[in-house]
Amino acid sequence: HCSAQLRSVDELRALAVAAELVRHLRERFGRSFWTVRAAGALVQELMHTGTTYAPEALARELGLAAPGAEPLVGALV
């Protein structure tokens, strides 16, 4: 089944968007963004969309850069 074989690619795309989202939250709400109620409301709103958006569409919706390796590598080092 193709989707099972490509699951790791989907996971990498999601991780790349997550890394970009964390960068965005830090820029918008500060280094301690997890303590800011508005940041929590934004993340909660994103979670309520479930799987409505593909990672690329979600990034576009938020005005983030398209998913790529750079934010993910930056988050790892």
All heavy atoms as TSV, in Angstrom:
chain	resi	resn	atom	element	x	y	z
A	1	HIS	N	N	0.844	-1.180	0.000
A	1	HIS	CA	C	0.000	0.000	0.000
A	1	HIS	C	C	0.892	1.247	0.000
A	1	HIS	O	O	1.760	1.384	0.841
A	1	HIS	CB	C	-0.921	-0.053	1.217
A	1	HIS	CG	C	-1.981	0.982	1.198
A	1	HIS	ND1	N	-1.806	2.204	1.794
A	1	HIS	CD2	C	-3.207	0.989	0.653
A	1	HIS	CE1	C	-2.915	2.907	1.625
A	1	HIS	NE2	N	-3.774	2.179	0.935
A	2	CYS	N	N	0.651	2.148	-0.909
A	2	CYS	CA	C	1.531	3.306	-1.127
A	2	CYS	C	C	1.603	4.230	0.084
A	2	CYS	O	O	2.667	4.678	0.464
A	2	CYS	CB	C	1.061	4.077	-2.355
A	2	CYS	SG	S	2.164	5.417	-2.798
A	3	SER	N	N	0.469	4.534	0.712
A	3	SER	CA	C	0.503	5.483	1.830
A	3	SER	C	C	1.332	4.946	2.996
A	3	SER	O	O	2.001	5.719	3.676
A	3	SER	CB	C	-0.908	5.838	2.288
A	3	SER	OG	O	-1.565	4.708	2.801
A	4	ALA	N	N	1.303	3.658	3.231
A	4	ALA	CA	C	2.119	3.085	4.304
A	4	ALA	C	C	3.599	3.193	3.970
A	4	ALA	O	O	4.428	3.443	4.847
A	4	ALA	CB	C	1.735	1.628	4.537
A	5	GLN	N	N	3.939	3.050	2.707
A	5	GLN	CA	C	5.333	3.139	2.287
A	5	GLN	C	C	5.858	4.572	2.365
A	5	GLN	O	O	7.046	4.784	2.543
A	5	GLN	CB	C	5.494	2.607	0.868
A	5	GLN	CG	C	5.229	1.126	0.762
A	5	GLN	CD	C	5.161	0.662	-0.690
A	5	GLN	OE1	O	5.047	1.453	-1.591
A	5	GLN	NE2	N	5.219	-0.644	-0.873
A	6	LEU	N	N	4.990	5.536	2.220
A	6	LEU	CA	C	5.407	6.942	2.226
A	6	LEU	C	C	5.162	7.634	3.563
A	6	LEU	O	O	5.313	8.844	3.673
A	6	LEU	CB	C	4.699	7.704	1.098
A	6	LEU	CG	C	5.038	7.237	-0.312
A	6	LEU	CD1	C	4.217	7.996	-1.327
A	6	LEU	CD2	C	6.515	7.395	-0.587
A	7	ARG	N	N	4.793	6.885	4.568
A	7	ARG	CA	C	4.482	7.471	5.872
A	7	ARG	C	C	5.649	8.299	6.410
A	7	ARG	O	O	5.461	9.386	6.945
A	7	ARG	CB	C	4.111	6.387	6.870
A	7	ARG	CG	C	3.683	6.961	8.214
A	7	ARG	CD	C	3.159	5.904	9.155
A	7	ARG	NE	N	2.037	5.213	8.541
A	7	ARG	CZ	C	1.871	3.888	8.589
A	7	ARG	NH1	N	2.735	3.135	9.219
A	7	ARG	NH2	N	0.836	3.319	8.009
A	8	SER	N	N	6.883	7.813	6.251
A	8	SER	CA	C	8.034	8.560	6.773
A	8	SER	C	C	8.208	9.892	6.051
A	8	SER	O	O	8.623	10.882	6.660
A	8	SER	CB	C	9.309	7.728	6.674
A	8	SER	OG	O	9.588	7.394	5.341
A	9	VAL	N	N	7.857	9.961	4.780
A	9	VAL	CA	C	7.925	11.231	4.041
A	9	VAL	C	C	6.898	12.204	4.607
A	9	VAL	O	O	7.200	13.386	4.832
A	9	VAL	CB	C	7.701	11.003	2.530
A	9	VAL	CG1	C	7.616	12.322	1.782
A	9	VAL	CG2	C	8.798	10.126	1.960
A	10	ASP	N	N	5.689	11.725	4.851
A	10	ASP	CA	C	4.655	12.572	5.451
A	10	ASP	C	C	5.084	13.071	6.827
A	10	ASP	O	O	4.847	14.225	7.180
A	10	ASP	CB	C	3.330	11.814	5.580
A	10	ASP	CG	C	2.617	11.657	4.257
A	10	ASP	OD1	O	2.919	12.419	3.312
A	10	ASP	OD2	O	1.753	10.762	4.158
A	11	GLU	N	N	5.712	12.196	7.605
A	11	GLU	CA	C	6.172	12.592	8.933
A	11	GLU	C	C	7.249	13.666	8.848
A	11	GLU	O	O	7.251	14.610	9.637
A	11	GLU	CB	C	6.667	11.377	9.709
A	11	GLU	CG	C	5.541	10.442	10.103
A	11	GLU	CD	C	6.022	9.127	10.685
A	11	GLU	OE1	O	7.247	8.913	10.775
A	11	GLU	OE2	O	5.163	8.307	11.045
A	12	LEU	N	N	8.157	13.548	7.888
A	12	LEU	CA	C	9.189	14.576	7.704
A	12	LEU	C	C	8.586	15.909	7.291
A	12	LEU	O	O	9.007	16.968	7.761
A	12	LEU	CB	C	10.228	14.125	6.674
A	12	LEU	CG	C	11.264	13.136	7.176
A	12	LEU	CD1	C	12.138	12.662	6.021
A	12	LEU	CD2	C	12.113	13.765	8.263
A	13	ARG	N	N	7.588	15.873	6.409
A	13	ARG	CA	C	6.904	17.109	6.005
A	13	ARG	C	C	6.254	17.762	7.214
A	13	ARG	O	O	6.348	18.978	7.404
A	13	ARG	CB	C	5.868	16.812	4.934
A	13	ARG	CG	C	6.463	16.469	3.590
A	13	ARG	CD	C	5.464	15.937	2.583
A	13	ARG	NE	N	4.265	16.731	2.451
A	13	ARG	CZ	C	3.044	16.206	2.357
A	13	ARG	NH1	N	2.853	14.917	2.402
A	13	ARG	NH2	N	1.995	16.994	2.214
A	14	ALA	N	N	5.590	16.963	8.037
A	14	ALA	CA	C	4.936	17.499	9.229
A	14	ALA	C	C	5.959	18.061	10.214
A	14	ALA	O	O	5.744	19.130	10.803
A	14	ALA	CB	C	4.087	16.410	9.892
A	15	LEU	N	N	7.078	17.379	10.393
A	15	LEU	CA	C	8.123	17.873	11.289
A	15	LEU	C	C	8.718	19.185	10.785
A	15	LEU	O	O	9.027	20.080	11.577
A	15	LEU	CB	C	9.222	16.823	11.459
A	15	LEU	CG	C	8.872	15.630	12.331
A	15	LEU	CD1	C	9.959	14.569	12.227
A	15	LEU	CD2	C	8.664	16.067	13.766
A	16	ALA	N	N	8.862	19.316	9.475
A	16	ALA	CA	C	9.391	20.553	8.904
A	16	ALA	C	C	8.441	21.713	9.164
A	16	ALA	O	O	8.863	22.818	9.537
A	16	ALA	CB	C	9.643	20.389	7.406
A	17	VAL	N	N	7.138	21.486	9.012
A	17	VAL	CA	C	6.156	22.540	9.302
A	17	VAL	C	C	6.147	22.848	10.793
A	17	VAL	O	O	6.074	24.011	11.198
A	17	VAL	CB	C	4.747	22.143	8.814
A	17	VAL	CG1	C	3.705	23.131	9.301
A	17	VAL	CG2	C	4.721	22.068	7.295
A	18	ALA	N	N	6.254	21.831	11.630
A	18	ALA	CA	C	6.278	22.048	13.076
A	18	ALA	C	C	7.470	22.904	13.483
A	18	ALA	O	O	7.345	23.811	14.308
A	18	ALA	CB	C	6.304	20.710	13.807
A	19	ALA	N	N	8.640	22.638	12.903
A	19	ALA	CA	C	9.832	23.432	13.221
A	19	ALA	C	C	9.639	24.881	12.790
A	19	ALA	O	O	10.003	25.813	13.513
A	19	ALA	CB	C	11.062	22.829	12.541
A	20	GLU	N	N	9.031	25.082	11.634
A	20	GLU	CA	C	8.761	26.438	11.149
A	20	GLU	C	C	7.719	27.115	12.040
A	20	GLU	O	O	7.809	28.313	12.332
A	20	GLU	CB	C	8.296	26.387	9.696
A	20	GLU	CG	C	8.168	27.716	9.031
A	20	GLU	CD	C	9.470	28.476	8.873
A	20	GLU	OE1	O	10.554	27.866	8.842
A	20	GLU	OE2	O	9.415	29.716	8.799
A	21	LEU	N	N	6.731	26.365	12.504
A	21	LEU	CA	C	5.716	26.915	13.395
A	21	LEU	C	C	6.333	27.357	14.717
A	21	LEU	O	O	6.010	28.428	15.234
A	21	LEU	CB	C	4.597	25.894	13.636
A	21	LEU	CG	C	3.513	26.323	14.621
A	21	LEU	CD1	C	2.799	27.587	14.147
A	21	LEU	CD2	C	2.520	25.188	14.835
A	22	VAL	N	N	7.216	26.559	15.279
A	22	VAL	CA	C	7.892	26.938	16.531
A	22	VAL	C	C	8.684	28.228	16.336
A	22	VAL	O	O	8.635	29.134	17.167
A	22	VAL	CB	C	8.796	25.796	17.041
A	22	VAL	CG1	C	9.725	26.271	18.146
A	22	VAL	CG2	C	7.943	24.638	17.527
A	23	ARG	N	N	9.388	28.334	15.206
A	23	ARG	CA	C	10.133	29.561	14.907
A	23	ARG	C	C	9.180	30.748	14.841
A	23	ARG	O	O	9.428	31.801	15.414
A	23	ARG	CB	C	10.897	29.414	13.583
A	23	ARG	CG	C	11.805	30.603	13.275
A	23	ARG	CD	C	12.292	30.585	11.841
A	23	ARG	NE	N	11.208	30.678	10.878
A	23	ARG	CZ	C	10.536	31.795	10.601
A	23	ARG	NH1	N	10.800	32.903	11.231
A	23	ARG	NH2	N	9.561	31.786	9.710
A	24	HIS	N	N	8.042	30.553	14.176
A	24	HIS	CA	C	7.028	31.609	14.049
A	24	HIS	C	C	6.481	32.010	15.427
A	24	HIS	O	O	6.332	33.204	15.723
A	24	HIS	CB	C	5.900	31.120	13.142
A	24	HIS	CG	C	4.738	32.033	13.061
A	24	HIS	ND1	N	4.776	33.229	12.376
A	24	HIS	CD2	C	3.491	31.948	13.584
A	24	HIS	CE1	C	3.607	33.824	12.479
A	24	HIS	NE2	N	2.807	33.065	13.209
A	25	LEU	N	N	6.172	31.033	16.264
A	25	LEU	CA	C	5.645	31.326	17.596
A	25	LEU	C	C	6.661	32.092	18.439
A	25	LEU	O	O	6.291	33.019	19.174
A	25	LEU	CB	C	5.229	30.036	18.300
A	25	LEU	CG	C	4.009	29.320	17.715
A	25	LEU	CD1	C	3.835	27.951	18.356
A	25	LEU	CD2	C	2.751	30.164	17.870
A	26	ARG	N	N	7.934	31.726	18.332
A	26	ARG	CA	C	8.980	32.452	19.069
A	26	ARG	C	C	9.087	33.892	18.589
A	26	ARG	O	O	9.231	34.802	19.403
A	26	ARG	CB	C	10.324	31.754	18.907
A	26	ARG	CG	C	10.472	30.556	19.776
A	26	ARG	CD	C	11.884	30.005	19.734
A	26	ARG	NE	N	11.969	28.843	20.583
A	26	ARG	CZ	C	12.547	27.712	20.246
A	26	ARG	NH1	N	13.138	27.589	19.070
A	26	ARG	NH2	N	12.571	26.701	21.065
A	27	GLU	N	N	9.028	34.089	17.281
A	27	GLU	CA	C	9.119	35.457	16.743
A	27	GLU	C	C	7.914	36.290	17.151
A	27	GLU	O	O	8.047	37.458	17.478
A	27	GLU	CB	C	9.229	35.427	15.218
A	27	GLU	CG	C	10.585	35.012	14.713
A	27	GLU	CD	C	10.642	34.977	13.195
A	27	GLU	OE1	O	9.629	35.282	12.520
A	27	GLU	OE2	O	11.725	34.638	12.677
A	28	ARG	N	N	6.741	35.691	17.123
A	28	ARG	CA	C	5.501	36.437	17.386
A	28	ARG	C	C	5.230	36.646	18.874
A	28	ARG	O	O	4.764	37.711	19.279
A	28	ARG	CB	C	4.334	35.697	16.739
A	28	ARG	CG	C	3.037	36.420	16.840
A	28	ARG	CD	C	1.994	35.792	15.965
A	28	ARG	NE	N	0.697	36.392	16.212
A	28	ARG	CZ	C	-0.432	35.945	15.737
A	28	ARG	NH1	N	-0.435	34.889	14.942
A	28	ARG	NH2	N	-1.566	36.528	16.020
A	29	PHE	N	N	5.526	35.631	19.693
A	29	PHE	CA	C	5.151	35.682	21.105
A	29	PHE	C	C	6.335	35.660	22.072
A	29	PHE	O	O	6.135	35.726	23.277
A	29	PHE	CB	C	4.218	34.516	21.442
A	29	PHE	CG	C	2.935	34.522	20.653
A	29	PHE	CD1	C	2.732	33.608	19.636
A	29	PHE	CD2	C	1.938	35.443	20.923
A	29	PHE	CE1	C	1.559	33.594	18.907
A	29	PHE	CE2	C	0.753	35.448	20.207
A	29	PHE	CZ	C	0.563	34.527	19.184
A	30	GLY	N	N	7.549	35.526	21.555
A	30	GLY	CA	C	8.727	35.514	22.413
A	30	GLY	C	C	9.227	34.110	22.700
A	30	GLY	O	O	8.570	33.119	22.378
A	31	ARG	N	N	10.407	34.055	23.314
A	31	ARG	CA	C	11.052	32.751	23.568
A	31	ARG	C	C	10.222	31.843	24.473
A	31	ARG	O	O	10.302	30.638	24.392
A	31	ARG	CB	C	12.440	32.960	24.175
A	31	ARG	CG	C	13.414	33.545	23.164
A	31	ARG	CD	C	14.849	33.479	23.612
A	31	ARG	NE	N	15.356	32.141	23.857
A	31	ARG	CZ	C	15.728	31.272	22.922
A	31	ARG	NH1	N	15.630	31.588	21.660
A	31	ARG	NH2	N	16.210	30.088	23.251
A	32	SER	N	N	9.441	32.415	25.351
A	32	SER	CA	C	8.584	31.619	26.250
A	32	SER	C	C	7.151	31.583	25.727
A	32	SER	O	O	6.191	31.724	26.484
A	32	SER	CB	C	8.622	32.208	27.658
A	32	SER	OG	O	9.918	32.155	28.192
A	33	PHE	N	N	7.011	31.357	24.418
A	33	PHE	CA	C	5.691	31.413	23.775
A	33	PHE	C	C	4.685	30.469	24.412
A	33	PHE	O	O	3.492	30.731	24.406
A	33	PHE	CB	C	5.802	31.144	22.266
A	33	PHE	CG	C	6.243	29.753	21.914
A	33	PHE	CD1	C	5.332	28.729	21.802
A	33	PHE	CD2	C	7.587	29.486	21.687
A	33	PHE	CE1	C	5.749	27.449	21.482
A	33	PHE	CE2	C	8.005	28.215	21.354
A	33	PHE	CZ	C	7.089	27.191	21.254
A	34	TRP	N	N	5.163	29.367	24.972
A	34	TRP	CA	C	4.237	28.393	25.560
A	34	TRP	C	C	3.533	28.932	26.804
A	34	TRP	O	O	2.571	28.355	27.276
A	34	TRP	CB	C	4.951	27.081	25.871
A	34	TRP	CG	C	6.041	27.225	26.900
A	34	TRP	CD1	C	5.922	27.145	28.253
A	34	TRP	CD2	C	7.415	27.522	26.633
A	34	TRP	NE1	N	7.121	27.357	28.853
A	34	TRP	CE2	C	8.073	27.601	27.871
A	34	TRP	CE3	C	8.153	27.734	25.485
A	34	TRP	CZ2	C	9.423	27.884	27.990
A	34	TRP	CZ3	C	9.503	28.007	25.608
A	34	TRP	CH2	C	10.119	28.072	26.842
A	35	THR	N	N	3.997	30.069	27.339
A	35	THR	CA	C	3.347	30.667	28.504
A	35	THR	C	C	2.363	31.766	28.108
A	35	THR	O	O	1.700	32.334	28.976
A	35	THR	CB	C	4.394	31.265	29.463
A	35	THR	OG1	O	5.058	32.359	28.817
A	35	THR	CG2	C	5.401	30.212	29.902
A	36	VAL	N	N	2.265	32.061	26.822
A	36	VAL	CA	C	1.406	33.143	26.332
A	36	VAL	C	C	0.068	32.558	25.887
A	36	VAL	O	O	0.016	31.687	25.018
A	36	VAL	CB	C	2.097	33.888	25.154
A	36	VAL	CG1	C	1.200	34.985	24.609
A	36	VAL	CG2	C	3.439	34.444	25.600
A	37	ARG	N	N	-0.990	33.054	26.494
A	37	ARG	CA	C	-2.329	32.528	26.226
A	37	ARG	C	C	-2.698	32.607	24.735
A	37	ARG	O	O	-3.292	31.682	24.184
A	37	ARG	CB	C	-3.356	33.273	27.067
A	37	ARG	CG	C	-4.723	32.648	27.042
A	37	ARG	CD	C	-5.673	33.323	28.016
A	37	ARG	NE	N	-5.256	33.218	29.390
A	37	ARG	CZ	C	-5.564	32.205	30.209
A	37	ARG	NH1	N	-6.269	31.205	29.756
A	37	ARG	NH2	N	-5.152	32.195	31.454
A	38	ALA	N	N	-2.342	33.708	24.077
A	38	ALA	CA	C	-2.674	33.867	22.652
A	38	ALA	C	C	-1.959	32.827	21.793
A	38	ALA	O	O	-2.517	32.343	20.804
A	38	ALA	CB	C	-2.314	35.279	22.180
A	39	ALA	N	N	-0.747	32.463	22.157
A	39	ALA	CA	C	-0.024	31.417	21.430
A	39	ALA	C	C	-0.742	30.080	21.608
A	39	ALA	O	O	-0.902	29.322	20.644
A	39	ALA	CB	C	1.417	31.321	21.912
A	40	GLY	N	N	-1.196	29.813	22.813
A	40	GLY	CA	C	-1.940	28.584	23.073
A	40	GLY	C	C	-3.242	28.537	22.296
A	40	GLY	O	O	-3.623	27.489	21.770
A	41	ALA	N	N	-3.911	29.685	22.195
A	41	ALA	CA	C	-5.162	29.742	21.435
A	41	ALA	C	C	-4.904	29.458	19.954
A	41	ALA	O	O	-5.693	28.757	19.308
A	41	ALA	CB	C	-5.814	31.112	21.611
A	42	LEU	N	N	-3.805	29.984	19.424
A	42	LEU	CA	C	-3.460	29.729	18.029
A	42	LEU	C	C	-3.179	28.243	17.799
A	42	LEU	O	O	-3.705	27.641	16.852
A	42	LEU	CB	C	-2.251	30.566	17.606
A	42	LEU	CG	C	-1.708	30.312	16.208
A	42	LEU	CD1	C	-2.761	30.612	15.149
A	42	LEU	CD2	C	-0.453	31.124	15.973
A	43	VAL	N	N	-2.398	27.646	18.672
A	43	VAL	CA	C	-2.080	26.219	18.531
A	43	VAL	C	C	-3.353	25.378	18.680
A	43	VAL	O	O	-3.574	24.426	17.926
A	43	VAL	CB	C	-0.995	25.792	19.539
A	43	VAL	CG1	C	-0.811	24.281	19.536
A	43	VAL	CG2	C	0.318	26.495	19.223
A	44	GLN	N	N	-4.203	25.757	19.604
A	44	GLN	CA	C	-5.456	25.023	19.788
A	44	GLN	C	C	-6.325	25.113	18.535
A	44	GLN	O	O	-6.913	24.117	18.104
A	44	GLN	CB	C	-6.213	25.580	20.992
A	44	GLN	CG	C	-7.437	24.787	21.363
A	44	GLN	CD	C	-8.087	25.304	22.627
A	44	GLN	OE1	O	-7.971	26.483	22.969
A	44	GLN	NE2	N	-8.773	24.436	23.324
A	45	GLU	N	N	-6.382	26.285	17.930
A	45	GLU	CA	C	-7.141	26.453	16.696
A	45	GLU	C	C	-6.583	25.554	15.588
A	45	GLU	O	O	-7.333	24.921	14.844
A	45	GLU	CB	C	-7.087	27.913	16.253
A	45	GLU	CG	C	-7.893	28.218	15.023
A	45	GLU	CD	C	-7.800	29.682	14.620
A	45	GLU	OE1	O	-7.502	30.533	15.485
A	45	GLU	OE2	O	-8.007	29.959	13.435
A	46	LEU	N	N	-5.260	25.474	15.517
A	46	LEU	CA	C	-4.629	24.608	14.517
A	46	LEU	C	C	-4.979	23.146	14.763
A	46	LEU	O	O	-5.245	22.393	13.824
A	46	LEU	CB	C	-3.114	24.779	14.539
A	46	LEU	CG	C	-2.582	26.125	14.088
A	46	LEU	CD1	C	-1.081	26.192	14.306
A	46	LEU	CD2	C	-2.935	26.387	12.643
A	47	MET	N	N	-4.982	22.731	16.018
A	47	MET	CA	C	-5.272	21.341	16.352
A	47	MET	C	C	-6.717	20.984	16.012
A	47	MET	O	O	-7.006	19.850	15.640
A	47	MET	CB	C	-5.006	21.059	17.837
A	47	MET	CG	C	-3.548	21.174	18.238
A	47	MET	SD	S	-2.490	19.982	17.398
A	47	MET	CE	C	-1.618	21.025	16.265
A	48	HIS	N	N	-7.601	21.947	16.108
A	48	HIS	CA	C	-9.012	21.679	15.815
A	48	HIS	C	C	-9.257	21.434	14.333
A	48	HIS	O	O	-10.292	20.876	13.976
A	48	HIS	CB	C	-9.888	22.821	16.304
A	48	HIS	CG	C	-10.097	22.791	17.775
A	48	HIS	ND1	N	-10.920	23.654	18.441
A	48	HIS	CD2	C	-9.587	21.988	18.740
A	48	HIS	CE1	C	-10.909	23.393	19.731
A	48	HIS	NE2	N	-10.097	22.379	19.929
A	49	THR	N	N	-8.323	21.847	13.470
A	49	THR	CA	C	-8.502	21.582	12.040
A	49	THR	C	C	-8.225	20.130	11.710
A	49	THR	O	O	-8.564	19.672	10.629
A	49	THR	CB	C	-7.592	22.478	11.176
A	49	THR	OG1	O	-6.224	22.152	11.424
A	49	THR	CG2	C	-7.834	23.948	11.438
A	50	GLY	N	N	-7.601	19.408	12.639
A	50	GLY	CA	C	-7.305	17.997	12.418
A	50	GLY	C	C	-6.425	17.807	11.206
A	50	GLY	O	O	-5.398	18.455	11.074
A	51	THR	N	N	-6.853	16.954	10.310
A	51	THR	CA	C	-6.070	16.680	9.102
A	51	THR	C	C	-6.690	17.356	7.881
A	51	THR	O	O	-6.498	16.901	6.752
A	51	THR	CB	C	-5.965	15.165	8.867
A	51	THR	OG1	O	-7.279	14.630	8.757
A	51	THR	CG2	C	-5.201	14.480	9.986
A	52	THR	N	N	-7.418	18.446	8.108
A	52	THR	CA	C	-8.041	19.168	7.007
A	52	THR	C	C	-7.000	19.670	6.018
A	52	THR	O	O	-7.205	19.624	4.814
A	52	THR	CB	C	-8.858	20.364	7.545
A	52	THR	OG1	O	-9.833	19.869	8.452
A	52	THR	CG2	C	-9.536	21.123	6.422
A	53	TYR	N	N	-5.880	20.158	6.529
A	53	TYR	CA	C	-4.851	20.753	5.686
A	53	TYR	C	C	-3.637	19.840	5.566
A	53	TYR	O	O	-3.207	19.248	6.543
A	53	TYR	CB	C	-4.371	22.084	6.278
A	53	TYR	CG	C	-5.434	23.130	6.392
A	53	TYR	CD1	C	-5.992	23.447	7.627
A	53	TYR	CD2	C	-5.877	23.812	5.276
A	53	TYR	CE1	C	-6.980	24.416	7.737
A	53	TYR	CE2	C	-6.860	24.781	5.377
A	53	TYR	CZ	C	-7.408	25.079	6.607
A	53	TYR	OH	O	-8.372	26.038	6.714
A	54	ALA	N	N	-3.088	19.777	4.362
A	54	ALA	CA	C	-1.780	19.142	4.180
A	54	ALA	C	C	-0.739	20.076	4.797
A	54	ALA	O	O	-1.013	21.274	4.975
A	54	ALA	CB	C	-1.502	18.949	2.690
A	55	PRO	N	N	0.441	19.584	5.141
A	55	PRO	CA	C	1.453	20.452	5.752
A	55	PRO	C	C	1.746	21.715	4.941
A	55	PRO	O	O	1.859	22.801	5.504
A	55	PRO	CB	C	2.689	19.547	5.843
A	55	PRO	CG	C	2.129	18.170	5.955
A	55	PRO	CD	C	0.899	18.194	5.095
A	56	GLU	N	N	1.828	21.593	3.630
A	56	GLU	CA	C	2.110	22.764	2.791
A	56	GLU	C	C	0.978	23.780	2.862
A	56	GLU	O	O	1.214	24.985	2.938
A	56	GLU	CB	C	2.334	22.340	1.324
A	56	GLU	CG	C	3.555	21.490	1.106
A	56	GLU	CD	C	3.356	20.011	1.431
A	56	GLU	OE1	O	2.225	19.589	1.741
A	56	GLU	OE2	O	4.357	19.281	1.391
A	57	ALA	N	N	-0.264	23.315	2.852
A	57	ALA	CA	C	-1.417	24.209	2.928
A	57	ALA	C	C	-1.476	24.891	4.288
A	57	ALA	O	O	-1.799	26.083	4.378
A	57	ALA	CB	C	-2.706	23.433	2.655
A	58	LEU	N	N	-1.176	24.161	5.333
A	58	LEU	CA	C	-1.165	24.738	6.671
A	58	LEU	C	C	-0.101	25.832	6.775
A	58	LEU	O	O	-0.359	26.912	7.310
A	58	LEU	CB	C	-0.916	23.656	7.720
A	58	LEU	CG	C	-0.978	24.101	9.168
A	58	LEU	CD1	C	-2.347	24.656	9.510
A	58	LEU	CD2	C	-0.636	22.940	10.073
A	59	ALA	N	N	1.068	25.564	6.221
A	59	ALA	CA	C	2.141	26.566	6.227
A	59	ALA	C	C	1.690	27.820	5.479
A	59	ALA	O	O	1.886	28.950	5.951
A	59	ALA	CB	C	3.410	25.995	5.604
A	60	ARG	N	N	1.073	27.638	4.307
A	60	ARG	CA	C	0.575	28.791	3.541
A	60	ARG	C	C	-0.464	29.564	4.327
A	60	ARG	O	O	-0.462	30.793	4.359
A	60	ARG	CB	C	-0.044	28.312	2.227
A	60	ARG	CG	C	0.846	28.396	1.035
A	60	ARG	CD	C	0.091	28.216	-0.280
A	60	ARG	NE	N	-0.927	27.164	-0.282
A	60	ARG	CZ	C	-0.680	25.872	-0.486
A	60	ARG	NH1	N	0.541	25.450	-0.703
A	60	ARG	NH2	N	-1.670	24.993	-0.479
A	61	GLU	N	N	-1.386	28.857	4.965
A	61	GLU	CA	C	-2.457	29.471	5.750
A	61	GLU	C	C	-1.889	30.358	6.849
A	61	GLU	O	O	-2.450	31.392	7.170
A	61	GLU	CB	C	-3.277	28.347	6.357
A	61	GLU	CG	C	-4.742	28.363	6.450
A	61	GLU	CD	C	-5.583	29.171	5.526
A	61	GLU	OE1	O	-5.588	28.945	4.318
A	61	GLU	OE2	O	-6.290	30.034	6.053
A	62	LEU	N	N	-0.770	29.946	7.427
A	62	LEU	CA	C	-0.142	30.690	8.520
A	62	LEU	C	C	0.871	31.721	8.039
A	62	LEU	O	O	1.440	32.454	8.839
A	62	LEU	CB	C	0.559	29.716	9.471
A	62	LEU	CG	C	-0.360	28.791	10.248
A	62	LEU	CD1	C	0.432	27.716	10.940
A	62	LEU	CD2	C	-1.182	29.590	11.238
A	63	GLY	N	N	1.106	31.754	6.729
A	63	GLY	CA	C	2.100	32.677	6.200
A	63	GLY	C	C	3.528	32.233	6.468
A	63	GLY	O	O	4.447	33.046	6.514
A	64	LEU	N	N	3.725	30.929	6.645
A	64	LEU	CA	C	5.049	30.386	6.914
A	64	LEU	C	C	5.728	30.008	5.608
A	64	LEU	O	O	5.077	29.857	4.573
A	64	LEU	CB	C	4.945	29.135	7.798
A	64	LEU	CG	C	4.211	29.290	9.123
A	64	LEU	CD1	C	4.131	27.948	9.826
A	64	LEU	CD2	C	4.885	30.317	9.991
A	65	ALA	N	N	7.018	29.813	5.681
A	65	ALA	CA	C	7.761	29.338	4.526
A	65	ALA	C	C	7.291	27.924	4.179
A	65	ALA	O	O	6.825	27.186	5.050
A	65	ALA	CB	C	9.259	29.326	4.834
A	66	ALA	N	N	7.416	27.566	2.930
A	66	ALA	CA	C	7.063	26.208	2.512
A	66	ALA	C	C	7.950	25.212	3.258
A	66	ALA	O	O	9.108	25.506	3.550
A	66	ALA	CB	C	7.270	26.058	1.009
A	67	PRO	N	N	7.406	24.056	3.593
A	67	PRO	CA	C	8.200	23.065	4.317
A	67	PRO	C	C	9.479	22.711	3.560
A	67	PRO	O	O	9.459	22.489	2.359
A	67	PRO	CB	C	7.277	21.851	4.405
A	67	PRO	CG	C	5.913	22.379	4.180
A	67	PRO	CD	C	6.058	23.585	3.320
A	68	GLY	N	N	10.558	22.711	4.278
A	68	GLY	CA	C	11.848	22.354	3.705
A	68	GLY	C	C	12.744	21.817	4.798
A	68	GLY	O	O	12.368	21.784	5.977
A	69	ALA	N	N	13.915	21.441	4.435
A	69	ALA	CA	C	14.847	20.843	5.385
A	69	ALA	C	C	15.472	21.855	6.326
A	69	ALA	O	O	15.840	21.520	7.452
A	69	ALA	CB	C	15.924	20.084	4.637
A	70	GLU	N	N	15.592	23.103	5.903
A	70	GLU	CA	C	16.324	24.096	6.705
A	70	GLU	C	C	15.774	24.273	8.113
A	70	GLU	O	O	16.534	24.193	9.086
A	70	GLU	CB	C	16.389	25.443	5.977
A	70	GLU	CG	C	17.157	25.420	4.686
A	70	GLU	CD	C	16.344	24.890	3.512
A	70	GLU	OE1	O	15.094	24.823	3.615
A	70	GLU	OE2	O	16.950	24.524	2.501
A	71	PRO	N	N	14.456	24.538	8.286
A	71	PRO	CA	C	13.957	24.700	9.661
A	71	PRO	C	C	14.120	23.442	10.499
A	71	PRO	O	O	14.412	23.520	11.695
A	71	PRO	CB	C	12.467	25.017	9.475
A	71	PRO	CG	C	12.327	25.455	8.075
A	71	PRO	CD	C	13.418	24.772	7.299
A	72	LEU	N	N	13.968	22.300	9.877
A	72	LEU	CA	C	14.089	21.031	10.595
A	72	LEU	C	C	15.531	20.812	11.042
A	72	LEU	O	O	15.781	20.470	12.188
A	72	LEU	CB	C	13.619	19.888	9.708
A	72	LEU	CG	C	13.538	18.505	10.339
A	72	LEU	CD1	C	12.671	18.525	11.586
A	72	LEU	CD2	C	12.991	17.509	9.334
A	73	VAL	N	N	16.480	21.070	10.157
A	73	VAL	CA	C	17.892	20.934	10.518
A	73	VAL	C	C	18.242	21.934	11.593
A	73	VAL	O	O	18.939	21.607	12.569
A	73	VAL	CB	C	18.788	21.112	9.271
A	73	VAL	CG1	C	20.257	21.212	9.668
A	73	VAL	CG2	C	18.578	19.969	8.307
A	74	GLY	N	N	17.734	23.155	11.464
A	74	GLY	CA	C	17.997	24.182	12.482
A	74	GLY	C	C	17.468	23.791	13.848
A	74	GLY	O	O	18.078	24.091	14.874
A	75	ALA	N	N	16.346	23.102	13.881
A	75	ALA	CA	C	15.761	22.668	15.151
A	75	ALA	C	C	16.576	21.534	15.774
A	75	ALA	O	O	16.556	21.345	16.990
A	75	ALA	CB	C	14.325	22.233	14.938
A	76	LEU	N	N	17.285	20.783	14.954
A	76	LEU	CA	C	18.038	19.637	15.451
A	76	LEU	C	C	19.420	20.000	15.969
A	76	LEU	O	O	19.995	19.264	16.750
A	76	LEU	CB	C	18.169	18.570	14.344
A	76	LEU	CG	C	16.869	17.922	13.917
A	76	LEU	CD1	C	17.118	17.014	12.717
A	76	LEU	CD2	C	16.236	17.154	15.056
A	77	VAL	N	N	19.965	21.124	15.503
A	77	VAL	CA	C	21.312	21.502	15.931
A	77	VAL	C	C	21.306	22.602	16.944
A	77	VAL	O	O	20.412	23.199	17.291
A	77	VAL	CB	C	22.220	21.915	14.749
A	77	VAL	CG1	C	22.597	20.701	13.950
A	77	VAL	CG2	C	21.587	22.965	13.908
